[in-house]
């Protein structure tokens, strides 16, 4: 008989309100993917004669994005200033500081 298909995310839950099944549950679709969606997803096919499964590893890559975007400073002589540059991504980005195009 045609097997029933079931999907699970190992060590977690399928994303709420962003998970859809297509093609008689043979296709798992996740919309608005985030880095938290990375992991192992298991597809299980089961009928009265037995079951089979396959694990699909999903890695979500992300271009660098700002956690806290740098802000311009206007300072007077003798004042102190702090520049903050917080970025993330996958793989984790390298942050470099330059003054007038020269690394500092």
Secondary structure as GFF3:
##gff-version 3
##sequence-region A 1 104
A	DSSP	beta_strand	4	9	.	.	.	ID=ss1
A	DSSP	beta_strand	19	22	.	.	.	ID=ss2
A	DSSP	beta_strand	27	30	.	.	.	ID=ss3
A	DSSP	three_ten_helix	35	37	.	.	.	ID=ss4
A	DSSP	beta_strand	39	47	.	.	.	ID=ss5
A	DSSP	beta_strand	50	58	.	.	.	ID=ss6
A	DSSP	beta_strand	62	68	.	.	.	ID=ss7
A	DSSP	beta_strand	86	90	.	.	.	ID=ss8
A	DSSP	beta_strand	98	99	.	.	.	ID=ss9
A	DSSP	beta_strand	102	103	.	.	.	ID=ss10
###
